[in-house]
């Protein structure tokens, strides 16, 4: 069991193939939830990039950004804004 591959179902067709007896409504619901889960995962970790995030990067729910050039970590207490980043 340890070497068994885990199948990831992210697109509608692969979900339909994995669950051939499921209704279209059930597959649509599952697919919508996978999109939401991927968005949450992408937003939960710190963002990173080259240079200061001030005025450029919108803060996510992690409220963290890492400048990979220096490296320096920044914090923004307000989610969804591009200003207010503070170097830690």
N, C-alpha and C positions, 0 to 999 in steps of 0.2 A: 503494500500500500504506500510506502514512503516515496516510491518512484513514480507513482501515478500522477499524470498531468491533471491540472485543474483547468476545466474549460471555462472561459469567460464569455458570457453572452451579453454583448453590447449593442449589436445591431439587430434590427427587426427580423431579418431572414434567419439568423442563427438561433434566435429565440423560437421562431416558428418551427424550425427543424428539430430543436430539442424537445419541444412540446407540441407534437403534431395534432393532438386531440384538444388542445386548448382553443377557446373561442378567440375571435379577433379582438374583442373587447378586453379579454384577459391579457392577451399579448400586448395590446396598446398600453394597458395599465402597467404591466411589468416594464415595458420599454421606457415609459415616462419616468418611472421610479429609478431606473438605471441612470438616466440623464441627470436627475436630481442628485443622486448619490455621488456621481462623478463631479458635479459642481461643488458639492460640499467638501469632498476630498481635496479638490484643487484649491479651494479657498482656505482650508484648515492649516496648511503649512505656510511657512514664511515665503514670501516672494523673493526673488533675487535678480540681480542684473548688474550692469556696469555703470557706475556713477551714482550720484545722489538721487534718491527718489523724489525729492522736493519738487512739486509742481508737475511731475511726470507720471508717477505711479499711484494708482488708486489703492488705498489701504483695503485689505481684506479682513475677514474675521480673525485671522491670526494676529493682525496688527503689527506684523514684523516684516522687515525687508533686509536683505544682506547685499551690500555692495561687494561684489566679487573682485573688484580691482584692488581694494585696500587690504584686507577685508574689514568692513565696518558693519555693525548691525544697527538698524534704525527701528524706532518704535513710533507708532501713530495711534493715539488713544481713540480716534474717531474713525469708524468704519465708513468707507465709501467716499473719502475725500482725497485730493492729491496734495494738499498742503498740511503743514503741521508735523512733519517728520522730525524726530529728535534722534541724534546719534547717541548710542549707548556706550 
